């Protein structure tokens, strides 16, 4: 995030003079800038209890002095310095005043990346958004969609800089560092670009990230939107695609919102109902039947649209072996997976079990 990068630069300069361990924390208690960069990403949840306090409010905890401050009326942070005496309190006040002054001027000259980050996170009111569109000459009618690249650890900064270098951006594309775990690509989508092209781009980014920084990200792709005011919807859809895809499609890490219709529907099913179906499937007899080999066979059968010959070929088994396995499922569960209705029933039951297992 641009604001936090600038905070770090200010800290680097000021701490050279005062020689006091200093951190800046966000409202969740995460250290976002520090005189000791190894501390970035650590948390101190004490600040959560002071979010509603007035600006410049001071509190003490564990031999540290904390002071709340606000940037641009919406971004709340806490300065934390080691020590509790009057000198430390004065240092806090001085540093917060300098931070507020510098960052206020900086935010008046936001770059397009920070503006887009605020649009995606719905941090601009309707009038502010109209002003931003005018001031930054953003194209309202450009067709775009939003990608979210989410890392497991605090690796987003590395991913962001790698993508900046490795992937050429076309007119209208904006790469955004959202937070410590999230990078977003606002992608201009010309008429000739279809869903396969969007997915291939995501797969290329995934491969590059794995090769360059040894990280395995999750990538969500929101729906294509016709104007700038709908981009926050695409961002939310990309987020939802990752949430849902991680449960129901564990073999992949790239998820497109448009292709997860059934998964999104089942994601809304209450967990207690998922538990009911899971208990039905977790009987001793069913658990013995649904071995890893059987689940692999059934999944491959579904992938091949219930085609016996193609499934047997891909599994390197005789067709009669496949028929025997499907007959066994029918005999024990009463579901003939060669029948479309029974196949759908089985698929939904297994997906509900996946949801319950994930939540448990």
Secondary structure as UniProt FT lines:
FT   HELIX           2..18
FT   STRAND          22..26
FT   TURN            27..28
FT   STRAND          30..34
FT   HELIX           37..39
FT   TURN            40..41
FT   HELIX           45..50
FT   TURN            51..52
FT   TURN            55..56
FT   STRAND          58..61
FT   TURN            62..63
FT   STRAND          64..71
FT   TURN            72..74
FT   STRAND          75..82
FT   HELIX           86..107
FT   TURN            108..109
FT   HELIX           112..120
FT   TURN            121..122
FT   HELIX           126..135
FT   TURN            136..137
FT   TURN            140..141
FT   STRAND          144..150
FT   HELIX           156..166
FT   TURN            171..172
FT   STRAND          174..179
FT   TURN            180..181
FT   STRAND          182..188
FT   TURN            191..192
FT   HELIX           195..213
FT   STRAND          218..221
FT   HELIX           228..230
FT   HELIX           231..248
FT   TURN            250..251
FT   STRAND          254..256
FT   HELIX           257..259
FT   HELIX           261..267
FT   HELIX           271..281
FT   HELIX           284..289
FT   HELIX           292..303
FT   TURN            304..306
FT   HELIX           308..315
FT   HELIX           319..333
FT   TURN            337..338
FT   HELIX           340..359
//
